Amino acid sequence: MERSYIAAIDFGTSRTGFAWCVRGETSGTASIKVRKDWPGLPGEYVKTYSELCHDPENDKWYYGGEAHNIRLKGKDLYGNEVRGNFFQEYKMNLYDTALPESEERQYETMDLVVQTLKYMKEQVWENMRANLGLDALFDRKTFEREVQWVLTVPEGATDDNKYFMRQAAETAGLIQKGVKEFDRLMFTLEPEAAVITCILDNIAQKFIEDDQVCVVFDAGGGTVDVTARRYRPKSEGSAPKLSSIKGIYGACEPAGSKYTNTYFFEYLATLFGGNVCSSLLKEYEEDYHKVMWDWLQGKERTIQYRSGEDFEIDVDVSELWYIFRDLSPEEYQKVTEEIEADPDKTICRGNFAYKFSGRKNKCLSISRKIFTDICRPAFENAYSPLKKVLRQLKREGEVCNSLFFVGGFSCNPCLREYIKEQIAADFPNLNGLRYVEMEGNKMCSAVLLGAVSYGENPEIIADRIVKLTYGTDCADEVFSPLVLKGDKISFEKEIQSVFNPIKSNQTRVDFTFFSTDRTDVTKTTDPSLKRLKAVSIDCPDITGGCSREILVTLKFGGTETIATILDKTSGNQKKVSFHMPFSWNK
């Protein structure tokens, strides 16, 4: 059933946002609505902070820019003082159990994800209401049933991860529980959504031709996802499609921009000393947040520069100087004298160079080279999954024609320059590789825009390759595979298998579904099998005895799969869902 509206939520490690459209009114990505005026954020941003604050005294939750403001200043956006428990980067803890952030209350990860989705749901509703001109008397419940939701998940998301997100979406009220509303929630892989935007974007279309291979480098706050797809030309009256590449794996690694903050703090420690930085973190939390906030703001300022263009950003570290003076007076005196003797002097400590922008404000002046040196470990980690995919393409005799940079971390020119340099050194055969750098906001919103486009037309993903073998049990502990690891599955394809009762008078048949990373399993006792779900179906009509047919159908429509079990004699049927992890490229 097609809904009238499509709304997508991209829940990221550092930032989260949404986009939506009216079905049938999309043309590429131009007509998709994306919110850019988030509360508490200066200027236009396509996503707000993925931060939560819970005020236990009033049992009130704050999200995004407001939670960020409370963490830094202790006040909400209206100037009211708020004391609460803060949560950042909790997406990296997804699917764990409890997060003991407070002695008064045990917080679970599910709580945080549900609150995130609740907030986003309200923001989507308000944005839709304003743009569509709906008045206050409009029947919201009826309207919401016409919204098709799309949630993004990382390339490395497991079966359990997706099930977790579905439970969170149901608890947050995006959809109701049960089979009737099951299909009102769809999942798309983050790099999958990003590559859809790259293909539909008018600029990106200039860089890729029919049947060529494109690679998407999706670098976000917490992870870097890399995937490869073959571009299939559009036939008459239909949109272009993206196809899997046999023998190629996607890659996802924890290597996003948040790790640069750790390396910056290590950089400070080489100048001021580990004891000074440790004291700042443990005893002067507010000052620590000020220093790190200035660094974050400086990182964002680098986005405005082009690849190869020099820049300098100032980071205020005046709070550190007082601790430095008290804990390391001799070293403090030495550094101070060096600066006073020559304010423009570059100080060297270990592998790093330091330069100050003035004597009074004690600001570090970070040049492009110093910035790259600080972030180099993060850049190396970000390049790792891309290198894996490019090696796989080379091994399979495939050539990458275009590389698309997407995600907030990709906005950094130093990272893009580093990636290009490494590819030139490691893959000289790719000297004709075309690099596609969309403008900043489009680079940051590529996953969101692609998720909405996927909700509008899932068939744009022509096929996927299954990461695991799936099957069910038969008589005498026999394992019957339904789909094998490495099989290419086209959109909406149904795979059917027929089973028969063991006994002629049997009135119930039990099925247990399993998964394995092998393709040669024959017994359900094999230790590689993972039990997924057990299902029973009543077969009250015993006419036909052991010749009766029980039809098991797997329908592939997305990153989740629905299994239908039908007793053809009585007409009874059962539907169950389980999540099948797909790879762009297996």
C-alpha positions in Angstrom: 0.0 0.0 0.0 1.4 3.4 -1.0 1.2 6.2 1.5 0.8 9.9 0.5 3.9 11.1 2.2 7.4 9.8 2.8 9.5 10.9 5.8 13.0 9.8 6.6 15.1 10.1 9.8 18.9 9.9 9.6 19.9 9.2 13.2 23.7 9.8 13.3 26.3 9.6 15.9 27.0 13.3 16.0 24.0 14.8 14.3 20.4 13.8 13.4 17.9 15.2 10.9 14.9 14.5 8.8 13.5 15.0 5.3 10.2 14.4 3.7 8.2 14.8 0.5 4.7 14.4 -1.0 4.6 11.2 -3.0 4.6 11.8 -6.7 6.0 15.3 -6.4 9.7 14.4 -6.3 11.9 15.3 -9.2 15.4 14.1 -8.4 16.0 15.5 -4.9 15.0 19.1 -5.5 11.5 18.9 -4.1 12.4 17.1 -0.9 12.0 19.2 2.2 14.9 19.3 4.7 14.8 21.3 7.9 17.7 23.7 8.3 16.6 26.1 11.1 17.2 24.0 14.2 16.6 25.5 17.7 19.9 26.4 19.4 22.0 26.2 16.3 23.5 29.4 14.7 22.9 29.5 10.9 21.6 26.8 8.7 22.4 23.1 9.4 20.6 20.1 7.8 21.0 18.2 11.1 20.9 19.1 14.8 23.2 17.6 17.5 22.5 14.0 18.5 22.5 15.0 22.2 20.0 14.4 25.0 19.5 15.9 28.4 17.1 14.5 31.0 15.9 16.7 33.9 15.0 14.0 36.4 13.4 16.4 38.8 10.7 17.5 36.3 11.1 14.3 34.1 11.6 16.4 31.1 13.8 15.6 28.0 15.7 18.1 25.9 17.2 17.3 22.5 19.6 18.6 20.0 20.7 22.3 20.2 18.8 22.8 23.4 20.4 19.9 25.2 23.8 21.1 23.8 23.2 24.6 25.2 22.3 23.2 28.7 25.4 21.1 28.7 27.6 24.1 27.9 25.8 26.8 29.9 23.5 25.1 32.3 20.5 26.9 30.8 17.8 26.1 28.2 17.1 28.4 25.2 14.9 30.6 27.3 17.5 31.3 30.0 16.1 28.9 32.6 18.6 27.0 34.7 18.4 23.2 34.1 20.2 20.4 35.9 20.2 17.1 34.2 21.9 14.0 32.9 23.6 14.3 29.5 24.0 11.8 26.7 26.2 12.2 23.6 27.3 9.7 20.9 24.9 7.1 22.4 24.3 5.7 18.9 27.7 4.0 19.3 26.2 2.2 22.3 23.1 1.0 20.4 21.8 -2.4 21.3 23.7 -2.5 24.6 21.7 -2.8 27.8 22.1 -0.1 30.4 23.9 3.2 30.6 24.5 4.1 34.2 24.6 7.9 33.9 23.0 8.7 37.2 22.9 7.2 40.7 19.2 8.1 40.8 18.2 6.4 37.6 19.4 3.6 35.3 19.1 4.7 31.7 18.8 2.2 28.9 19.9 2.7 25.4 16.3 2.0 24.2 15.2 5.1 26.3 17.6 7.3 24.5 16.7 6.1 21.0 13.0 6.3 21.7 13.3 9.9 22.9 15.3 10.7 19.8 12.7 9.3 17.5 9.8 10.9 19.5 11.5 14.3 19.1 12.1 13.8 15.4 8.5 12.6 14.8 7.2 15.9 16.4 9.6 18.0 14.3 8.5 16.2 11.1 4.8 16.7 12.0 5.3 20.4 12.7 7.3 20.9 9.5 4.7 19.1 7.4 1.9 21.0 9.0 3.5 24.4 8.3 4.5 23.5 4.7 1.2 21.9 3.8 -0.9 24.6 5.5 -2.7 22.2 7.8 -4.8 23.9 10.5 -4.9 23.0 14.2 -8.2 21.1 13.8 -6.7 18.7 11.2 -7.1 15.0 12.1 -3.5 14.2 13.0 -4.0 10.5 13.5 -5.6 10.0 10.1 -2.8 12.0 8.5 0.0 10.1 10.3 -1.4 6.8 8.8 -0.5 8.3 5.4 3.2 8.7 6.3 5.7 6.1 5.1 8.6 6.2 7.4 12.2 5.4 6.4 15.0 4.9 9.0 18.6 4.7 8.0 21.0 2.1 9.5 24.8 1.7 9.0 26.1 -0.8 6.4 27.3 -3.0 9.3 23.9 -3.1 11.0 23.0 -6.7 12.1 19.7 -8.5 12.3 19.4 -7.6 15.9 20.2 -3.9 15.3 17.4 -3.5 12.8 14.9 -5.3 15.1 16.0 -3.0 17.9 15.3 0.1 15.7 11.9 -1.3 14.8 11.0 -1.8 18.4 12.2 1.8 19.2 10.1 3.1 16.3 7.0 1.3 17.6 7.5 2.6 21.1 8.1 6.2 19.9 4.8 6.0 18.0 6.1 6.2 14.4 4.0 3.1 13.7 1.7 0.8 15.6 2.7 -2.7 16.5 1.4 -5.6 14.3 1.4 -6.8 10.8 -1.0 -4.2 9.5 1.5 -1.3 10.0 4.6 -3.4 9.5 5.3 -2.1 6.0 4.8 1.6 7.1 8.4 1.5 8.3 11.2 0.8 5.9 15.0 0.6 6.5 17.7 1.7 4.1 21.4 1.3 4.5 23.2 4.7 4.9 25.6 4.2 2.0 22.7 2.9 0.0 20.8 6.1 0.5 23.8 8.2 -0.2 24.5 6.6 -3.5 20.9 7.1 -4.6 21.3 10.8 -4.0 24.6 10.8 -5.9 22.9 9.2 -8.9 19.7 11.3 -8.8 21.6 14.6 -8.3 22.0 16.5 -11.5 25.6 17.3 -10.8 26.5 13.7 -10.0 25.0 12.4 -13.2 27.6 14.2 -15.2 30.3 12.0 -13.6 29.0 8.5 -14.2 28.0 6.7 -17.4 25.9 3.6 -18.0 27.3 0.4 -16.6 30.1 2.1 -14.8 31.1 1.4 -11.2 30.8 4.2 -8.6 32.1 4.1 -5.0 30.5 6.1 -2.2 32.7 7.3 0.7 30.2 8.1 3.5 32.1 9.6 6.4 29.9 10.6 9.3 30.4 11.4 13.0 30.9 7.8 14.2 31.4 5.5 11.3 32.7 5.5 7.7 30.6 3.4 5.3 31.9 2.6 1.9 30.0 0.8 -0.9 30.2 0.2 -4.6 27.4 -0.1 -7.1 27.0 -0.5 -10.8 25.0 2.2 -12.5 22.3 0.8 -14.8 20.9 3.1 -17.5 17.2 4.1 -17.2 14.9 2.4 -19.6 12.0 4.2 -21.2 9.6 5.5 -18.6 11.6 4.4 -15.6 14.3 5.7 -13.4 18.0 4.5 -13.4 18.8 1.6 -11.1 21.8 0.5 -9.0 23.0 -3.0 -9.1 25.2 -5.1 -6.9 28.6 -6.3 -7.9 29.3 -9.9 -7.4 32.4 -10.6 -5.2 32.5 -7.1 -3.7 32.0 -6.4 0.0 30.8 -3.1 1.5 32.8 -1.9 4.5 31.8 -0.1 7.7 34.3 0.9 10.4 34.1 3.2 13.5 36.2 5.9 12.1 34.1 9.1 12.0 34.9 12.7 12.9 34.3 12.3 16.6 37.7 10.6 16.9 39.4 13.8 15.8 38.4 15.2 19.2 40.4 12.5 21.0 43.4 13.2 18.9 43.2 16.9 19.5 43.1 16.3 23.3 46.2 14.1 22.9 47.8 17.0 20.9 47.1 19.4 23.9 48.7 16.8 26.2 52.0 16.9 24.4 52.2 20.6 25.0 50.7 21.1 28.4 51.3 17.6 29.9 49.0 14.7 30.5 48.5 15.8 34.2 47.2 19.2 33.1 44.8 17.8 30.6 43.6 15.1 33.0 42.9 17.8 35.6 41.0 19.9 33.1 38.8 16.9 32.2 38.1 15.7 35.8 38.1 18.9 37.9 37.2 21.7 35.4 34.5 20.1 33.3 33.0 23.4 32.2 36.4 24.7 31.1 37.0 21.4 29.3 33.7 21.8 27.3 34.7 25.4 26.4 38.1 24.3 25.0 36.5 21.4 23.1 33.7 23.6 21.8 36.2 26.1 20.4 38.0 23.2 18.7 34.7 21.9 17.2 33.8 25.4 15.9 37.3 25.6 14.4 36.8 22.2 12.7 33.5 23.5 11.2 35.3 26.6 9.9 37.6 24.4 7.8 34.7 23.3 5.7 34.6 26.7 3.8 38.1 26.0 2.4 38.8 24.1 -0.8 41.2 21.2 -1.2 44.8 22.5 -1.1 43.8 25.9 0.1 45.8 27.1 3.2 44.0 28.2 6.4 44.5 28.9 10.0 42.0 28.4 12.8 42.3 29.8 16.4 41.4 27.6 19.4 41.1 29.3 22.7 43.1 27.3 25.3 43.3 30.1 28.0 41.6 27.8 30.6 44.5 25.4 30.3 47.1 28.0 31.0 46.0 28.5 34.6 46.1 24.8 35.3 49.4 24.6 33.4 50.9 27.3 35.6 49.8 25.7 38.9 50.7 22.1 38.0 53.8 22.6 35.9 55.3 26.0 36.9 58.8 25.3 35.4 57.5 24.2 32.0 54.9 27.0 32.1 57.7 29.5 32.6 59.8 28.0 29.8 56.9 28.1 27.3 55.8 31.6 28.4 59.3 33.0 27.9 59.5 31.4 24.4 56.3 33.0 23.4 57.2 36.4 24.8 60.6 36.4 23.1 59.0 35.6 19.7 55.2 35.6 19.5 55.4 34.2 16.0 57.7 31.3 17.0 56.6 27.8 16.3 57.2 25.6 19.4 57.9 21.9 18.8 56.9 19.2 21.3 57.3 15.5 20.2 55.8 15.1 16.7 53.7 18.2 16.9 54.3 21.9 16.2 52.5 24.7 18.1 51.9 28.3 17.2 50.1 30.9 19.3 48.0 33.7 17.8 48.7 36.3 20.6 50.3 36.8 24.0 47.1 37.7 25.9 44.3 35.4 24.7 46.5 32.3 24.5 44.9 31.0 21.4 46.5 28.2 19.5 46.8 29.0 15.8 46.3 25.8 13.9 47.5 25.8 10.3 46.3 23.4 7.6 49.5 21.3 8.1 49.1 21.2 11.9 45.4 20.3 11.5 46.3 17.4 9.2 49.0 16.2 11.6 46.5 16.3 14.6 43.8 14.4 12.6 46.1 12.0 10.7 45.2 8.9 12.8 41.5 9.6 12.2 42.1 10.1 8.4 44.0 6.9 8.3 41.2 5.0 10.0 38.7 6.6 7.6 40.7 5.5 4.6 40.9 1.9 5.8 37.3 0.8 4.7 37.7 2.6 1.3 41.0 0.8 0.7 39.4 -2.5 1.4 36.6 -1.9 -1.2 39.1 -0.6 -3.8 41.2 -3.7 -3.3 38.2 -6.0 -3.7 37.3 -4.2 -7.0 40.8 -4.6 -8.3 40.8 -8.3 -7.3 37.5 -8.9 -9.2 38.8 -7.0 -12.3 36.4 -4.1 -11.7 37.4 -0.5 -12.2 36.1 2.3 -10.0 35.1 5.2 -12.3 33.8 7.7 -9.8 34.2 8.3 -6.1 31.5 10.4 -4.3 32.3 12.1 -1.0 29.3 12.3 1.3 28.7 12.8 5.0 29.6 15.5 7.4 33.2 14.4 7.9 33.7 14.4 4.1 33.1 18.1 4.2 36.6 18.6 5.6 39.0 19.5 2.8 42.0 18.0 4.6 40.3 14.6 4.8 39.4 14.7 1.1 43.0 15.7 0.2 44.4 12.9 2.3 42.1 10.3 0.6 43.1 11.5 -2.8 46.8 11.3 -2.0 46.5 7.8 -0.5 44.5 6.5 -3.6 47.2 7.9 -5.9 49.9 6.1 -4.0 48.1 2.8 -3.5 46.1 2.5 -6.7 48.1 4.0 -9.6 45.7 2.2 -12.0 43.0 4.6 -10.9 44.7 7.7 -12.4 41.5 8.5 -14.3 39.3 8.3 -11.2 36.8 11.1 -11.0 36.2 12.7 -7.6 32.7 14.2 -7.0 32.4 16.8 -4.2 28.9 18.1 -3.8 28.3 21.4 -2.1 28.4 21.3 1.7 24.7 21.0 2.6 24.1 18.4 -0.1 27.1 16.5 1.1 25.8 16.4 4.6 22.2 15.6 3.6 22.9 13.0 1.0 21.8 10.1 3.2 18.6 11.9 4.1 17.7 12.8 0.5 18.4 9.3 -0.7 16.4 7.7 2.1 13.3 9.7 1.0 14.0 8.8 -2.6 14.2 5.2 -1.6 10.9 5.4 0.2 9.4 6.9 -3.0 10.8 4.3 -5.3 12.5 1.2 -3.6 13.0 -0.4 -7.0 15.9 2.0 -7.7 17.9 -0.7 -5.8 17.7 -3.4 -8.5 19.1 -6.1 -6.3 21.1 -6.9 -3.2 23.4 -9.8 -2.3 22.6 -11.8 0.8 25.3 -11.8 3.5 24.2 -15.1 5.2 22.6 -18.4 4.3 19.0 -18.7 5.6 16.9 -21.8 5.9 14.6 -23.9 8.0 14.5 -27.3 9.6 13.1 -30.5 8.1 12.7 -34.1 9.3 15.5 -35.8 11.2 17.4 -32.6 11.9 17.9 -31.8 8.2 18.6 -28.2 7.3 16.8 -26.9 4.2 18.4 -23.7 2.8 15.9 -21.2 1.4 18.6 -18.6 0.2 22.3 -19.0 0.1 25.0 -16.6 1.2 26.1 -14.7 -2.0 22.8 -15.1 -3.8 21.7 -12.0 -5.7 18.1 -11.1 -4.8 16.1 -8.7 -6.9 13.6 -6.3 -5.5 10.3 -7.9 -4.4 11.5 -11.3 -5.4 9.7 -14.3 -3.7 11.5 -17.5 -3.0 9.2 -20.5 -2.4 9.8 -24.0 -0.9 7.2 -26.7 -0.4 7.2 -29.0 2.7 5.0 -31.9 3.7 3.8 -33.2 7.1 5.8 -36.1 8.5 2.6 -37.9 9.7 -0.7 -38.3 7.9 -2.8 -37.2 10.8 -0.5 -34.3 11.8 -2.5 -31.1 12.6 0.4 -28.7 13.4 3.7 -28.2 11.6 6.6 -26.4 13.4 9.3 -24.4 11.5 12.5 -23.0 13.0 14.4 -20.5 10.9 18.2 -20.4 11.1 21.1 -18.4 9.6 24.7 -19.2 9.0 27.7 -17.7 7.2 28.3 -21.0 5.4 26.7 -22.4 2.2 27.4 -26.1 2.9 25.4 -26.8 6.1 23.1 -29.9 5.9 22.2 -30.5 9.6 20.4 -28.3 12.1 22.9 -29.4 14.7 25.7 -27.6 12.9 27.4 -25.2 15.4 27.5 -22.4 12.8 23.7 -22.1 12.7 22.0 -19.3 14.6 18.4 -19.8 15.6 16.3 -16.9 14.5 12.6 -17.6 15.1 10.3 -20.6 15.7 6.8 -20.6 14.1 3.9 -23.0 14.2 1.0 -23.3 11.8 -2.2 -25.2 12.4 -3.2 -27.8 9.7 -6.7 -29.0 10.8 -7.7 -30.6 7.5 -5.8 -33.8 7.2 -7.2 -34.7 3.8 -4.3 -35.8 1.7 -2.2 -37.1 4.6 1.5 -36.7 4.1 0.9 -35.4 0.6 -0.4 -32.1 1.9 1.7 -29.1 0.9 3.0 -26.4 3.3 4.3 -23.5 1.3 7.0 -21.3 2.8 7.6 -18.0 0.9 10.3 -15.5 1.6 9.6 -12.1 0.1 12.5 -9.7 -0.3 11.5 -6.1 -0.4 14.2 -4.3 1.6 16.6 -4.9 4.4 13.9 -6.9 6.2 12.2 -10.0 4.9 8.8 -11.4 5.5 8.2 -15.2 5.6 4.7 -16.5 4.9 3.8 -20.1 5.8 0.7 -21.4 4.1 -1.2 -24.6 4.6 -2.6 -25.1 1.1 -5.2 -27.6 2.2 -6.9 -25.5 5.0 -5.9 -22.1 3.8 -4.3 -21.2 7.2 -1.3 -18.9 7.0 1.2 -17.3 9.3 3.4 -14.3 8.6 6.6 -13.5 10.5 9.4 -11.0 9.9 13.1 -11.4 10.4 15.9 -9.2 9.4 18.2 -10.4 6.7 21.5 -8.5 6.5 22.3 -7.5 2.9 25.6 -6.4 1.5 25.8 -4.1 -1.4 28.6 -6.1 -2.4 29.3 -9.5 -1.0 
